[in-house]
C-alpha cells in the first residue's frame, strides 16, 4: 500500500514540476530545432475591425475611444465597433456622441442584456474588414500596438496574433511587489515561448487579433472564456497563433482583493467550460500543439487537485521516511505562510514572501471553486464589468 501512495505522491510532484519548470524549459529547447523563418513586413497594413463589448463602462469608454483615435494607423482601413450590452449608464450615449465626430466609430446598442459572447457574435456580423481585433473597454493600446500586431498577418500561415498585456498597479496600491504583476510576468514569458513556436495557447483578451474567416461563433448556451475559445479555435483549424511582445496594451489591475477573487473564480469556471470544447486537441495530430495544450491548460488548471493530493499522500507517508516528514512540514509551513499573507493583506502590511505565497494559494483556491462550479453547473452566463 505504501508503494502505491508513494507513486501517487511522486506523480503529483512530477506534474507540478512539469507545469511550472519542465514545460517552459522544454519550449526553449524546441525553439532551437523549430525556428520561424518568416519575417513580417512592418509596412503591411490589412483592413481591421476592432470589436469591443461593453457593459456600464461610462467611466472609461470615452478615454478608450480617444486612445484608439491617437494610434499610429491608417484610419481608412480601420473601424471600431462598440456593442453596448443594454448598459444602464451613459455608455451608449457617450459612444453615439463620439461616433458623430469619428466616421470609423460605430455604436451598436442592444436593448436586451445577453452577455459578452452573444454581443461579440453580433458584432462579428457587422464587421467589414479582414482582420478582427478584440479588446476591452478598460484597455489602452500603445501608439504603435496595432501596427505591430497586424503586421504578422502578412504570413498566410498565421491565423492569430496576441499582443503583450502589461498590468498597471493602482497609484494607491500598498502592495508594491504587486502579486498579480509578478504572476503575469511569468505568464508573459510563457506566452512568448509558445508564440515563438506558433502555438500560443491563450491570448490576452485585451489585445489579440484573428483572421475574420477563422472566427468561430461563440457558444451562448454555456459560459466560456472568449479569448481562450478563439485562440484554441484558430489553432484547431491548423493555423499558427503568435505572440507579439512589442505590441503593448495596458490595463490596471483591481485593488479590491474580493473583487479580484470573484473575477478569478468566474474566469476559472468559464475556462473549464471552454476546455470542454477542445478535448480533441489532446489527440496528437500535431504533437507540439497537443503537448502545449496539455501542459499549459490541462495540467495547470488541475493544479489545486494536485496540491491537495500532494498534501494527503504526504500525510500518509509521514511515518515511513524522514524525507516525507520534512516535506510535510514544509507544506504546512507554506499554507501557514499563505494565511499570514492573508492577514497582512487585511492589515495593509506588505512583506513580499508572504504576499507572493498568499497570492499563489489564493489563485489556486479560486481555480478549485471554479472547478466545483463547473462540475455542479453553477455557471455565470452574463458578465459584470470589474468596478473601476
N, C-alpha and C positions, 0 to 999 in steps of 0.2 A: 504493500500500500504506500509506504514511504517513497518508493521509486516513482510511482505514478504521480504523487503530489509534487515531488521534486521536478518531474518532467513538465508538469503544468506551470510550475514556478518559473523555470528557465525558458519555457516557451513564451510566457508573458514578458520576461526580461528581453528576450530576443526581438519580439515585435516592437517593444518600446524603443529599443536601441535602433532598430531599423527605421522607425518613423522619424526619429529626431537626428540621427547621426549617419547611419549607413546609407539611407536613401539620398540625402544631399551629397554625400561623398561620391556615391556611385554615379550621380549625374555629371560630376566633374570628370570622372573617368570616361564616361560615354562621349562627352564633348570632344575628347582627344581623337576619337575614332569617327565621329559623325559631325563634321563641320558644315555650315550652311554657306555655300559658295556665292549665293546671290547677294548683290549689293543694291540696296534700294536707291532709286532715283529721288533725291531730295527735292527735285523740281516737279515731281509727279503730283498733280492736284486733281483727284477724282471729285465728282459731284457728291456731296454728302447731305444727309438729313439727320439732324440732331433731335433725338426723342427724349423728352423729359415728362414723366408722370408726376403730378404734384397734388398734394392734399394739404390745405391750410398752410401754405408757405409764404404768407404775406410779408413776413419779416425778412425774407432772403430773396424772393423771386425777382424783384427789380434789380438788385445788385447782380444776380446771376445773369440776367439778360445783358446788362452793361458789360459784364465780364466777357461774354461771348462777342459783343459788339467790338471790343478792343483787341480781339485776337488777330494775329497775323494770318489772314486767309482771304482768298478771292470770294467775296460775298455774292458774286454772280453764280457761284457753284455751291452755295450753302442755303439751307433752310432750317429754321429752328421751329419745331412743333412742340408746344407745351399742352399737355392734356390735364385739365383740372378735374379731379375726380369728385365732383359735387362738393367743392370746397365751401365751407360755411363762413369763411372770412373774405378778405378782399383779393384773394389770389387771382381769380378770373378777371376782375375789374382792372387790376394792375397790368396783367398781360395784354388784355384787349386795348388798353390805353397805349401801351408801348408799341403794339402792332400797327398803330396809325402812323408811327414815326419810322418804323423799320419794315420794309416790304418783304424781308426774308423771314419775318416772325409770324407765326400762325398760332392762334389760340383755339383749342378745341375744348368746349365746356360741356361736361357730361352732367346731366340733371339727376342721375341716379348713381349713388356710390356703389362701385362694383369691385374695387381693388386694383392694385398696380398691374397685375398680369393682364387683366381684361383691357385696361386703358392702353397698355403698350401694344396689345394685339390690334386695337382700333387705330392707334397712331401709325402702325406699320402700313395699314391700308391707305392712309393718306400721304405717306412718304413718296416722293417722286424720284429720288436720286439713288445712285448705285450702291453707295456705302451708307450704312446706318451706324450712327454714333449714339451710344447710350450714356446717359449721365443723370445726375441728381440735382435737385434744386439748391442744395447747400454746398455743392462742389464748385471750386474755382479752377479754371484752366490757366496754366502759364501761357504767356503770349504766343509762343510757337508750338504749343502742345498739339494742336490739330494737325499742323503741317507735318510734324514728325510722326504722329500716329498713323496718318493715312498714306504716307509715302510708301509704306511696306506693301500696299496692295498692288504695286507695280508688278510684283511676283504673283503669277496666277495660281501658284500652289497655296498661297496664303488665303485662308478663309476668315481669319480674325486676328485682331491686334489689341493688346491691352496696354494701357499706359501705367505709369507709376503713381500710385496714390500716396501722398505724403500727409501724415496726420499731424495736425497742429494743436498743441495743448492750449486750453483756455488761459487767458492772461492771469487769472486769479487762482490757477490750479496750484495747490500746495505741494503736490507730488511732482517734483522736478525730475525724478527718474522716468516719469510717465510710463506706467506699466504697459499700457496699450501700445505706445510707440515702440518700446523695446521688442515686444512680440511682433509688431508689424515689420520691424527691420529684419527680423529672421524670416518672416513670410516673404518679404520683398526679395531677399537673396534667393530663396527657394523658387519663386516665380521667375526670376532672372535665369536661373539654371535650367528650368523647364522650358522657358521661352527660347533659349539657345538651341534647343532640340526640336522646336516646333510643337511641343506637347504641353503647353500651359494648361493646367487642369481647371483653374478657377480664375476668371477675370475679376478685376476690381469693378464693382458696379458703378463707381463714379466716373470711370473713363475707359471705355472699350468700344471697339467698332467691329462690325462684321459685314460681309457682302450681303446685300439685300436678298439675292437669290438663295442664300443659305439660311435665311431666317426660318426658324421653326416655331409654329404657333404655340404660345404658352398654354399648357393645360389650365383650365379655370375651375375644374371640379375639385381640385385639391390645391393646397398651399405649396408653392415651390419657391426656390431662390432663383430669381430671374437671370442674374448674371452667370451663375453656375450652370443653369439649364442651357442657355445659348452657347456657352463655351463647349460643353460636352456634346451638344448637338452638332456643332461645326466639326469637331474632331471625329465624331461618329460618321460624318459624311466623307471622311477621308482627306480633309484639308488641314493645313497647319494652323496653329494658333500661337502667335508670337507675343513676346513681352518687350515693349519699347521703354527702356529705362529712362530715356531723356524726354519722353512725352509726359509731362508732370501735371498732376492735378492736386489740389489741396482741400482737405476737409478738417474741420475742427472736431475733436473727439468730445463726447459728452463728459461733463464734470460730475454728473449725478450718478453715483455708483449703482443705485437701484434701477435707474433708467437704463443704464448700460447693461445690467444683468438681465433685465427683461428683454432687451434687444437681442442679447446673445442666446437666450432661451428660444425666442421666436426664430432667430436665424438658424439655430441647431435643428429645430423641428422641421423647418422648410428644407434644410439641406438633406436630411434623411429622406424626406418625401421626394426630393429631386433625384437622389441617387437611385431610387427605385425604378426610375425610367431608363436607367443606363446600365443595368446589370450586364448587358451584352458586351460592354467594354472589358469585362473580365475575361471574356473568351479571347485568347491571344491570337487574333488575326494579325494585329500589329503588336508585336511583343513589347516594344518600348512604351506604347500608349497604355497597354494593359498594366504594365509594371508601374507606370506613373500614377494611374488611376487607383490601383490597389494600395500603393504606398502613401500617396498624398491624401486620399479621401477615405477609402475603406478603413485602413488601419487607424488613421488619425482620429476619425470620428467615433471609433470604438475604444479610444484610449481610456475613458473613465471606467469601462468594464475591465480593462486590463489592469488598471491601478487597483481596483477592488480585488480582482483575482490574485494579484501580487501580494496584497496585504493578508488575505485569508490563507493562502498556501504558505506564506512565510510564517504566520502564526502557528500553523500545524507542524511546521518543521523546526520550530524554535528550540526544542529539546534534543534534536538529533545531532546538530553540529553547531559549534560555537560561531561559525561564519554566519549561519542563518540568524542567530541571536543578535549579532552586530547589525545585520541588515534590517531586522525587525525594529530595533531601537532607533535606527536611522530613519525608518519610515514614520515611526511615531513622532520623532522629533520634527520631521518635515511637516506633518499635519498640525502639530502644536504651533510651529512657526507660522503656518498659514492663519491659525486662529489669532495669534499675536498680531499678525499683519492686519487682520480684520479689525481688531480693537484699536490699533494705532491709526488706522484709516478713519475710524469713527471719531477719534480724538484729534484728527488732522495733524498727526505726527508722522514724519516720513523717515523711515530707516530702510534703505534700499533693499537689503537682502530679504527682510520680512515682507516688504511691499511686492517684490517680484514673486516670491513663493505664494503669497496670498492671491495674486492675480492668476497664477497658473492653476491653483486649486479652484478658484472662483470660476475660471473659464471652463474647466472640466466638469464642475458641478452643473453649470448651465447646459453643457452638452448632455449630461446624464438626464436632466429634467427634459430636455428636448427629445431625447430618445424615448423616454417614458410617454411623453405626449404623442409622439409619432405612433408608438405601439398601441396606445389607448385611443388613437384617432381624435385627440384633443387638439385640433389644429386651428390656427388663425387664418382666415381667408382674406380679410381686409386689413391693410396695414394702417397704422397711425404714424405720422412723422415724429421723429425724435424732437422733444422740446428744444427750441433754440435759445 
